[in-house]
Amino acid sequence: MEIVYFTLVGIGLYFVSDWILDRIETSRGRPFENRSVIFFVIILVLAVVSFQLLGRLMHS
């Protein structure tokens, strides 16, 4: 069952990261040149935090 939770969180993180990047670009007024790198950094940070929290909740 854990794999289902991690997969669902990962899918959600993809959409949340895209939304965050769109908000940043909108407030900036133009798209980033290295959009994929910035997207990767956003999703990486969110994934590390989310998966740590999910792991702690599953094992407590």
C-alpha beads as a LAMMPS data file, in Angstrom:
LAMMPS data file: protein, C-alpha beads

60 atoms
59 bonds

1 atom types
1 bond types

-500.0 500.0 xlo xhi
-500.0 500.0 ylo yhi
-500.0 500.0 zlo zhi

Masses

1 110.0

Atoms # bond

1 1 1 0.000 0.000 0.000
2 1 1 2.959 2.318 0.603
3 1 1 3.871 2.291 -3.071
4 1 1 0.388 3.544 -3.938
5 1 1 0.721 6.455 -1.497
6 1 1 4.178 7.397 -2.756
7 1 1 2.988 7.186 -6.372
8 1 1 -0.041 9.385 -5.719
9 1 1 2.080 11.938 -3.868
10 1 1 4.593 11.918 -6.738
11 1 1 1.865 12.585 -9.300
12 1 1 0.519 15.406 -7.150
13 1 1 4.004 16.868 -6.802
14 1 1 4.356 16.998 -10.569
15 1 1 1.244 19.150 -10.938
16 1 1 2.034 21.312 -7.908
17 1 1 5.567 21.943 -9.168
18 1 1 4.271 22.941 -12.589
19 1 1 1.750 25.299 -10.975
20 1 1 4.451 26.885 -8.769
21 1 1 6.723 27.381 -11.780
22 1 1 3.870 28.955 -13.759
23 1 1 3.148 31.360 -10.868
24 1 1 6.821 32.347 -10.649
25 1 1 7.006 32.941 -14.402
26 1 1 3.779 34.936 -14.374
27 1 1 5.016 37.213 -11.604
28 1 1 8.361 37.541 -13.394
29 1 1 6.649 38.459 -16.651
30 1 1 8.517 36.041 -18.908
31 1 1 9.484 32.372 -18.994
32 1 1 12.821 31.106 -17.743
33 1 1 15.420 30.015 -20.272
34 1 1 16.209 26.835 -18.309
35 1 1 12.648 26.009 -17.329
36 1 1 13.302 22.284 -16.964
37 1 1 16.174 22.825 -14.514
38 1 1 14.066 25.103 -12.318
39 1 1 11.169 22.625 -12.494
40 1 1 13.541 19.842 -11.417
41 1 1 14.772 21.849 -8.415
42 1 1 11.216 22.640 -7.314
43 1 1 9.998 19.043 -7.601
44 1 1 13.181 17.710 -5.961
45 1 1 12.763 19.888 -2.874
46 1 1 9.058 19.098 -2.600
47 1 1 9.679 15.369 -3.097
48 1 1 12.373 15.141 -0.426
49 1 1 10.196 16.940 2.116
50 1 1 6.975 15.113 1.184
51 1 1 8.508 11.652 1.090
52 1 1 10.238 12.196 4.443
53 1 1 6.944 13.223 6.016
54 1 1 5.072 10.357 4.380
55 1 1 7.711 7.866 5.499
56 1 1 7.518 9.093 9.077
57 1 1 3.732 8.906 9.063
58 1 1 3.785 5.353 7.666
59 1 1 6.266 4.050 10.245
60 1 1 4.845 5.671 13.352

Bonds

1 1 1 2
2 1 2 3
3 1 3 4
4 1 4 5
5 1 5 6
6 1 6 7
7 1 7 8
8 1 8 9
9 1 9 10
10 1 10 11
11 1 11 12
12 1 12 13
13 1 13 14
14 1 14 15
15 1 15 16
16 1 16 17
17 1 17 18
18 1 18 19
19 1 19 20
20 1 20 21
21 1 21 22
22 1 22 23
23 1 23 24
24 1 24 25
25 1 25 26
26 1 26 27
27 1 27 28
28 1 28 29
29 1 29 30
30 1 30 31
31 1 31 32
32 1 32 33
33 1 33 34
34 1 34 35
35 1 35 36
36 1 36 37
37 1 37 38
38 1 38 39
39 1 39 40
40 1 40 41
41 1 41 42
42 1 42 43
43 1 43 44
44 1 44 45
45 1 45 46
46 1 46 47
47 1 47 48
48 1 48 49
49 1 49 50
50 1 50 51
51 1 51 52
52 1 52 53
53 1 53 54
54 1 54 55
55 1 55 56
56 1 56 57
57 1 57 58
58 1 58 59
59 1 59 60
